[in-house]
Amino acid sequence: MRWHVIPRLWPLVAAFALSAGLAVTAVAPVLALTPTPPLGGTPWLQDQRVGYRWRTGQVPPSWLQPAINAAAADSNGSRASRAATLAYDGSALSLISYDAPTRCASNALACADRSGAPSSFTVAYQRNGYVFDWGTLRWCQAYTTRPYGCFDAETVGLHELGHVVDLGHYSGSVAGSAYLDSIMQPVSRQYPTTGWNLHTYGRCDVALLQRLYDMQTWSAPYSTCGSVATVMTLAAGTAGTGGSRTFTATLKVAFDSTIGKLADNPVTGRVVTLQRRASGSTTWSTVTTMATGPTSGSYVSTVAVTSRTDWRAVFATPPSEGLVGSTSTILVVSPTACVGVCASSPGLAVGPR
């Protein structure tokens, strides 16, 4: 008999503070706007390598193991942060199991427990063919031809590993593109509904991972889920030959306790423009796009100053990442002197990345 499921949603609900699994409840659509909330508990170290192995007596079948390993690779490849990396290791402390009993809630497809962090975690999958009150569980990978309404084990695995790296359930919409903002939705979609085989963290998942574990590099883009304020400063060096001045701008993330490890980060490799206006004028003109400076977050330009003018550095809000633009305070500079903070600035010195 052909098994058919009318498209619907299977929620994932937390089993307890540091564990989460799949269950069944309706969720009202909400627009995805803010980072995924943390699950809580002890964080992993930055870039910590965390191995896992199969639980003795509950080893995942041969069709499921590649999907679990692929989910770990998905987590590593889409974390866009210094979150822990995950990989199979036959001697690891962390365990992944298959078949009943799963140690999950009675209505869960799978679940994760990160209470052992930063040393270990567990993930459990319910067995294929298990009969729930809503129907029979079918993992897509268990079949040569995918049955309608099956669940993608790789997608569910990435969701559970998201819990492992400290992502809680996201209460955003499960409709349309907003569903793709987070793989940590409290519901999992079935084949062939959009998002049934999502294999990357959504932008709101990445936003939290960046706050928890920091950026991989100072030039890496910030997630577009949420807004991160920046601060710009500008200094002018002493007058050189022909009235030339070397302007040094420094761009960094504003200090804000709500954004975790992102606060005060240098921001490198962005477009920063140097602007001027005549004294008494209200109109600014762009003189040049500043070059990347010698230190993280610094930008430099050397230009001739032939008359008393106002100067500022501008970082416009980029359309493709979650940084908010900023403008420096105004420097009043003449060919031989300046008013304000005019000493040359070495920029923001930061350790190697």
N, C-alpha and C positions, 0 to 999 in steps of 0.2 A: 504494500500500500504506500502510495506517495505521501510523505509527510509535508504538510503545508502549514505555514504560520502567517496569519494576517499581520502585516507589519506593525510592530509595537515596540515598546522600549522596556529593557530590563535594567532597573536601577542597581547601582552599586552603593551600598550603605555601610558605614563604619560599624564593625563588630564591637570594637572598644577603642580606647584612646589611641593606641599605636597599631591597630590592626584594621584592615578594611577588606570587604569582599562584595560579591555580586548578589543582589536580591531583586525584589519585584515591587515597584511602586510608581505611581504617575508623578511627573514633575512639571510644574508650570514654567513656560518659557520665560527667561530673563535675559536681557542683553548682556553679552560678555564685555566687561569694561575694566575689571581689576584683576591683578595677579591671583593665581590659584592660592588658596590658603595653605599654610603648612600643616602637616599631620601632627608634628610635635615630637618631642623626645630629644635624645642626644644626636647631634649632627655627625656626619662622617667628616674626616679630614678633607681638606681641599685635594682634589685629584687622587684620593685614596683608591687603590685597586682593591675591590672586594670580590673574592671568588665565591662560587657556589658549586655544589655537587648534587647528585640525585640521592634522595633519602633511601637507605637500605630497606628493601621490602616494598617500597612504593615508587619504584623507578618508572619515570614516564615512558610510554611506549615509543618505538622507533619513529612513528609519524609525528609525535609531539616534541621530541627533543630538539629537532632543527628549528621549530617555531619558537621555543623558549630561548635558544641561543640567538636567534634572529632578533628577538625582543631585547635582549641584552645589548646587541650591537646597535639596535635602534636607539636605545637610551644613551649609549656612549656617543653616537653620531649626531644626535639632535639636542644634547643637553645645553650647548652654547654657553657654557659656564665651567667652573672648576668643581662641579659636582663629582661624586665618586663614579668610577668606571666599574663595570661589572663583566665578569667572564667566567666560563666554566673552568673549574680546577678540582681535580679528583680528590685533593686532600683538604679542601676548604671546610670551614666551620658552618657556612650557610647551607641550608638544605631546601631543595625543591622537590615536591612530592606529587603523586598522582594516585587517584582512587580513594574510595571511602575507607576509613574515616579521614576527612580532610582537615579536621580541627577548625573548620570554618563554621559560620552560621549555617543553620539547616537549609536555608534557601539560597546559598551562595554558589556561584559557578566557580569561583576561585577567591583566594584571599591572601593577604600578606601581613606579616608581623615584623616590625623593625625595632622591637623593644630591646633586642640584643646589640643594637648599634652603639659604638662604632666597631664592634667585633663580628657580628653575624646578623642574619635575617632568615626568615622562612617564607616560602611561597607554596601554596597548595592548589592543585587543580582538581575539580570534581571529575569523575570518570565519564567517558563518553557513554551515552545511553541511560544515564541516571534519570529517573522519573521524578520530576518536581510536580507541585500542584498545578503549575501552569502548562506542563507538557514535558516532553523528553528532550534532554540536553544532547545536542549534536555539535561536535567540534568539526569545523570545515575541513581541517587537515586529515581527518580520519577517513575521508572518502575520496575516491578517484574522481567522481563527479560531485561537486558541491551540492548538497540539498538546500532547498529554500529554507531560510530561517536558521541556518547554522551560525555558530559563533566563531570568529577568527581567533585562534589560540595565540597568535603573535600579538594581535591588538590587545587582547585581554592580558597577556603577559607583560606588555609594555605598561599598561595601566597599573598592574600590581608592582612592577619594578619602580614605577613613579612613586607609589607609596613608600617603597624601600628607601628612595633618595629623599623622602620627606615631603612629598606632595600629598595634600589632603584632597577631598572631593570638591570639585568646582560646581557651584550652583548656577552656572550660566545656562543659556538656552541650549536645547538639544535639537533645535530646528535650524535648517539652512546652514550658512557658513559659520554662524556663531558656534555651532557644535564643534567645528574644527579648531576653535580657539583653545580647547583643552581636551586632552585625552582622559582627563580626570573627572569627566562628567559623572554624576551619580547613576547614570544609565549606560548600558552598552548596546550598540546597535547590531542587528543581525543582517546577514547577507540577504538581499543585495542593497539595503538602504545606504544612502550616502554616509560615509564615515565608518562603515562596518569593518574596514580593513585599514584604518589609520595607523601608520607605522612611524610616526614622529611625534615628539611632544608639540603641543600647540603653543602659540605665542604667550598665552597666559601662564602655562606651565614653565616656560623658559624664563619669564619675568621673575617668578619666585626663585627659581634655581640661581639666577644671577644675583638676587638679593641675599640668598643664603650662602652662596659659595664664591661669588665675585666673577668678574669677566676673565676670559681666557687670555686676552691681550687688551692693551689700552686702546687699540684701534678697532676692536671688534664692535659690531653694532648692538645697541641695546634693544631689547624686545619692545615692540610697539604696543604691548598691553600695559597700560599705565603710563605715567609721565614722570620723568626724572629731570629735576631742575639742574641748571648749570650756572657757573659763576665765571665771569670774564674779567681779567685785569689787564692793564696796559701801562707800559713804562717806556720812556724815551731816553736813549743814551745821550752823551754829551755831543756837542756840535763837532762835525768833522770837516774835511775839505769841501769847500763849496756849500757849506751849510747842511751837509748830509746828516741825517739822524738814523740810527738803527732803533726801530720800534720793536719791542718784545711783548707779545700778548701771551697770557697764560689762561688756559681753559681747563676747568675741572668740574666735577659734579659737586653740587651744593652739599653742605653738611646737613644731613637730615637723618635723624635716628630711625625713621620709618622705612628706610631703604637698605638697611643692613650694611653689608660689606661694600656697597656701591658708593657710600658717602665719601666725599673728598677725593674720589678717583681722578687722576689726570685723564684728559680726553684728547687723544692724538688722532691725526689723519683726517680731520674734518675740514670743511671750508670756512675759513675765517678771513674776513675782509677788513682792510684798513681804510677808514673813511676820514674825510676832512671837510671843513667848511670855513669860509672867511669869517673873521671876527664880526659879530653883529648879525650874521646871516642865520636863517633857520633851515637852509637847504644843505643837505649832506651829499657828497659825491664820493663814489668809491675810487680810491687811488690804485689799489692793487689787492690781489688775493695773497695773503701772507704764506710764506713757505714754512714747512715743518721745521721746528727749531731743534737744537741739539739735545734737549732734555724732554722727557715725557710731558705732554700737554702744552709745550711751548711752540710759538709761531713767531717768525721774524721777517722784517722787511726793512731795507735801507732806502730812504727816499730823501730828496732835497727839500729843505724848508727855506723858502725864499722870502716869506713874510709871516707875520704873526697870524697863526691859524689854530683852529680847534681840531683835535684828533680823537678818534675813538676806534675800538675794534669791535666787530660785530660777528656773532655766530647766529645765523638764522636757523629757526627750528627746521630740522630736516624732515622730509616727507616719509622717509623709509625706516626711521627708528624712533624709539621713545624718549629721545632727549628733547628738552625744551631750550630754545635759543636764549641767548643773553647778550648784553651789550656792556662794554666797560664804562667806567666813569670817563668824563671828558678831560683831556689834557690840553692846555693852552701852551703852544710852542712857538717861539720866535727863532730867527736864524742863529742867535747867539745865546739865548736863554729860554727857560721854560718855567711855567707856573704849575705847581702840583707835584705829583710823584714822577720825577724825571730821571732819576738815577737808573742806570742800566740794570736790567733784571736777569738773573741766571735762569729763570724759569723754575719749574717744579721738578726737583730731583727725586727720582723713584728708583728703587732697586730693580735688578734685571727680571725680565719675564721670560 
